[in-house]
Amino acid sequence: MGKVRLLLLITLLSMCVPFSMDIYMPALPAMVVELETSEMMLNSTIYLFQLFMAVGMIFLGPMSDKYGRKKMLVPAAAIYIIMSICCALAPSVEVLVACRMVQALGVGAMMTLCTAIIDDVSEGGSREKMLGLNQAMSLIAPAVAPLLGAAILTVFSWRATFVALAIFGLAVIVLAASQRETLPLDARTDYPALGTLRNLGQFFRDRSYMTLLVVTTIPPIGYMVFLMASSYLYQLQFGLSQVEYSFFYSANSCLAIVAALLYPAIRARLSTRAFMTSILCILLASGLLELLFGARGPVAFMICMLPTAFAAISLKPLIISMLLQQTTRDVGASTAALNFVATISNMIGFILGSVAWGNWALAVGSIMVIVCSVGLIGWCSILHSKKLHIVSLDE
């Protein structure tokens, strides 16, 4: 029973970020009108959410190496619940943005602690399998959230979507409170409280770690641009309704689930070098398809985006596994560093997706081609570098 609760807790934690961002995506165009604001201002509830989520990772991730995962997770979930309710009651877009920023602090801690807990309870091949399974389960949220959001919007206003998030957070805190600590006392760091933050600096000073992290987090920027722009692309450029948009959006998420489920089998047949190179090439090819054919209509764009969804999701567990292999201690600090940089990368994508491009299909395709080209060049440089020490590439 304890193992089942733990797996359920990990599943909910991994669903938290996409669920928190995607559930009200169908309502964005309508919210612009109701709150009498601009797309850029309203979209800041998403990209500023990403920024403060990164702050939560930086502070509470390393602290969990000293005090344990549970002592950080329960208050983080409590913050999430309270701020979800405040978002539902927000009288203006400015208050909504402020509440989302505080809510993101809790989400950042929950995301980092999820990865740290997985590392606590697994190792080696089982860890990579759990990361792949965790990735598959986390993708249920992007597939279900917009459909749930659209269903809620047919009866209630967008405020009810944040009530749903508060209920989600309640389930997390109940499971977290009943779960045993996964980090034993003899595995904890003995640094003072501020020392745990200074310890985080070792990863930012590690040239091999940071080069690998930065290079591998550049290509997914294109997918983040699509996630941010999709509501406007499908509803404003292609003229779909909120419900129609939710089905097109969920199609990408469903393929992403398939990608995560197939990840262990594909990964077992390919070396790290071959797998990463293949994924980057698929992302680049998909970007070219979006650039050339995506603007022809919603079906054409969706088909061009499917390889992107498949490849982007396959990339994430590989990146996490590679980076975790770079250290055997201070896992909370390590996951905080990797999640911080990945979140900043995501935020850049969301900001780019917030621009009123007009032709969002052309913009998404162009950005995809640029970031994937940069990522592929950076990856080839890593493979041919004699100064970098990447553990997984030395095998």
JOFEN-V84474 format. One record per backbone hydrogen bond with DSSP energy under -1.0 kcal/mol. NH is the residue of the N-H (numbers start at 0). CO is the residue of the C=O. If there is no record, write none. Layout:
# JOFEN-V84474
NH;CO
NH;CO
This chain:
# JOFEN-V84474
4;0
5;1
6;2
7;3
8;4
9;5
10;6
11;7
12;8
13;9
14;10
18;14
19;15
20;16
21;17
22;18
24;21
27;24
30;26
31;27
32;28
33;29
34;30
36;31
41;37
42;38
44;41
45;42
46;42
47;43
49;45
50;46
51;47
52;48
53;49
54;50
55;51
56;52
57;53
58;54
59;55
60;56
62;58
63;59
64;61
65;62
66;62
67;63
72;68
73;69
75;71
76;72
77;73
78;74
79;75
80;76
81;77
82;78
83;79
84;80
85;81
86;82
87;83
88;84
95;91
96;92
97;93
98;94
99;95
100;96
101;97
102;98
103;99
105;101
106;102
107;103
108;104
109;105
110;106
111;107
112;108
113;109
114;110
115;111
116;112
117;113
118;114
119;115
120;116
125;122
127;123
128;124
129;125
130;126
131;127
132;128
133;129
134;130
135;131
136;132
137;133
138;134
139;136
142;138
143;139
144;140
147;143
148;144
149;145
150;146
151;147
152;148
154;151
155;151
159;156
160;157
162;158
163;159
164;160
165;161
166;162
167;163
168;164
169;165
170;166
171;167
172;168
173;169
174;170
175;171
176;172
177;173
186;183
187;184
188;64
195;191
197;193
198;194
200;197
201;198
202;199
204;200
209;205
210;206
211;207
212;208
213;209
214;210
215;211
216;212
220;217
221;218
223;219
224;220
225;221
226;222
227;223
228;224
229;225
232;228
233;229
234;230
235;231
236;231
237;232
239;233
244;240
245;241
246;242
247;243
248;244
249;245
250;246
252;248
253;249
254;250
255;251
256;252
257;253
258;254
259;255
260;256
261;257
262;258
265;261
266;262
267;263
268;265
274;270
275;271
276;272
277;273
278;274
279;275
280;276
281;277
282;278
283;279
284;280
285;281
286;282
287;283
288;284
289;285
290;286
291;287
292;288
293;289
295;292
296;293
300;296
301;297
302;298
303;299
304;300
305;301
308;304
309;305
310;306
311;307
312;308
313;309
314;310
318;314
319;315
320;316
321;317
322;318
323;319
324;320
325;322
326;323
333;329
334;330
335;331
336;332
337;333
338;334
339;335
340;336
341;337
342;338
343;339
344;340
345;341
346;342
347;343
348;344
349;345
350;346
351;347
352;348
356;354
358;356
359;357
362;358
363;359
364;360
365;361
366;362
367;363
368;364
369;365
370;366
371;367
372;368
373;369
374;370
375;371
376;372
377;373
378;374
379;375
380;376
381;377
382;378
383;379
384;381
393;390
